[in-house]
Amino acid sequence: MVYLESPSTDPHFNLALEQYVFDCMDKGKEYFMLWQNDNAIIVGKHQNTIAEINQNFVKENHISVVRRLSGGGAVYHDLGNLNFTFIVDDGDHIDSFDFATFCKPIVAALEKLGVKAQINGRNDITIDGKKFSGNSQYAKKGRIMHHGTIMYDSDMAVLTKALKVSEDKIASKGIKSVRSRVTNVKEHMQNPVPLEEFKKLLLENMFAEGTLEQGVLTENDLEQVRALQKERYDTWEWNYGESPKYNIVKRRRFEGCGNLEVHMDVDNGIITAFDVFGDYFGNGDKAELAGYIIGQKAEAQALENAIANVNIDEYFNNMTKDDFISLLTM
């Protein structure tokens, strides 16, 4: 098995790197990777992105939101978290969604470091019943990509706030994440060390099994990864637009304007229906306003462009354009 290390902490790049290794590198070899991301929420392939994140907090704290190829729930990454990936042939000894096969080497390595971990539930690794690793898989054409998190010294306060769903009522056909009690590995080490030292120790234990050999990513590899990143993982269409159909109801009171209740249907990231109710004053025809909004991406910049020449005060007396956009997107 070949060990590869990412040169980047950009989550968009790292998810592109996983796909590149899976799709394009020598399929006669199997791969193991350790990598880290700057602050990010990584959502599952089948999830409704907007239903999984606290949009205000994510925006204010410059947290990236990126969709991965595999299913499962949304997870939070920061530089206190270490991610691992196995890319292997789908042999007879590996069943579909056989998480234990890939979690066992991590559990064994942690045991050598004095940490007793258990493989629990569908896709978790825990310590004393608390989750520190969530795992997911993607399979295609006889190959499996298995990846998981190792929360070593993550900021739990940010994790909780970033994944907290807003007060708005969102009824979605997407699969909602199951929130579990979580812990950091560092809290369970008799002699805690910095994450880089932990990563080194983990690798030493993995290499000690005699199954790993060091691999190298060439400049050509990295160029192709960056191209894939630009084509897919940097795009709104992939990270948000792949969301399933959902409807959303947003209610908010604006001083001087009144109470507004917005109803929207969204399909594949595009607004397909819009209506608004409330005790506000306005002379504009809301059906006319809906004409500007329907067909737009459910994100701030697209909506700002769509109503750039619209006088919002005509529809909602004493409301600013910024307040209206925030009502639709936050």
Buried (B, 14 or more C-beta within 10 A) or exposed (E): BBBBBBEBBBBBBBBBBBBBBBBEBEEEBBBBBBBBBBBBBBBBBBBBBBBBBBBBBBBEEEBBBBBBBBBBBBBBBBBBBBBBBBBBBBEEEBEEBBBEBBBEBBBEBBEEBEBEBEBBEEBBBBBEEBBBBBBBBBBEEEBBBBBBBBBBBBBBEBBBBBBBBBEBEBEBEBBBBEEBEBBBBBBBBEEBBEBEEBBEBBBEBBBEEEEBEEBEBEEEBBEBBBEBBEEBBBBBEBBBBBBBEBBBEBBBEBEEBBEBBBEBBBBBBBBBEBEBEBEBEBEBEBEEBBEBBBEBBBBBEBBBEBBEEBEBBBBBBBBEBEBBBBBBBB
